[in-house]
Amino acid sequence: MADGGYRGYIVSRPVRGTHFPQRVQNLVVRDYAQRRKLPFRLSVTEYAMPGCTMMFAGALAELEGEGALDGIILFSLFVLPAQRERRLAAYERVLTRGKTMHAALENLVLARPADIRAWEDIIGVDAVLPAAPFGGRYEKTATPLGADPAALSSFTLK
Amino acid sequence: MSFFRDDEERLSAAFLEHGYVIAPAQDRAALDRIREFVVERAAAFLELPPPADPAAFLEGIGAHTGDAERLNQLRLAIIDGLTGAPWFREAYFACGRSVVEALVGNELAMQRGIGFSIQLPDDTSSVLPLHSDAWSEDSPFEVVLWIPLVDVAATQSMFILSRERDLAWRERMHEFGGQTVEELFAALAPEVEYLTVPYGHVLCFTHTLMHGNRVNAEAHARWSLNVRFKGLFTPYSDKKLGDFFDPITLRPASRIGIDYRLPAGFDG
């Protein structure tokens, strides 16, 4: 029984290609709750299997009934289900019950239908960035064109 | 043949040569609104009556701020006020929209927070050492839209190396590997340019160039804001879309493209 408050939601999978230890994810979620003065409820941790959203479904179910949660604090926007239809269904479920969903790492709140577009724009653009120049990521461990300085200088705009 | 308008060509040429452009604020009313808001916040924080002369009030703020801690509290109060004002980001973008669009593109990501600086005369605690943002968490595809709330020049302003000199010093930088940034600055100091930016103008620069500020040796305080912009679909570094940037001008064709799925279910 949740008895109000905000359930943390962290994952056992990489987020945008980076594996964040669960302890670090929890720190981010707890800090977010503290800063926003949101009563925090212990995080649930999604299973590692790709595409699995069972724990998320459980957190959504806790938004209903007696002693229901006030909302969910995601570690990141990018722990939401990969399928857009499932995300939209989750937003609807949160909003129709007058609850809120938070993305701690991005410091974003979903509190009204108009917020959906902002969340989906970020997720949508991020999804196509791998098809953008340099795969959408400027790596600093090496030059983007590889280790050959000559290649880089020929690329530099004059 | 060029597909750019003449004004875009001029801006682009200046930006490629110098690494920055200074232009009149496109929406002066928006800039005045921002300054008015900052002045009101500052006066309220310091429990002073609204000043008759906003520029003089800001320039002479050192007479009212007291110690460094109080000054920092003032900074934070103004940042809180600006970030909490729902109109602020749109107004800020309006100040330099055409410049940013000409130099970066018209499908943009904008920094979600703001950089804000008050630099009192002779204040050694507000020095921003020589650096390039590309050396840390930023992508070289970003630009900074830097807007002063008072007239700034010389050490009251920021300094920057030209593109040509920045390239030359980057190639020599390894020679300073065992030394400090201050020693590097001392070596290249004769070549930096302190930018003169009158109130009512915006500065747009590439933060890939070495830049920073020194102790303000002028008579007046510097007040300035800075926000980064980048092409929405250009490479990000550690300041990512979502946590640091958000899309502000995602175009309809991109929305359709992002959502589009080819017909599926064929089994041939």
Interface residues (C-beta under 8 A of the other chain):
Chain A: R16 S76 L77 F78 R84 A103 L105 E106 N107 L108 A118 D121 I122 G124 V125 D126 A127 V128 L129 A132 P133 F134 G135 G136 R137 Y138 K140 P144 T156 L157 K158
Chain B: L16 R112 S139 P140 F141 L167 L232 F233 T234 P235 Y236 S237 K240 L241 G242 D243 D246 P247 L250 S254 R255 G257 I258 D259
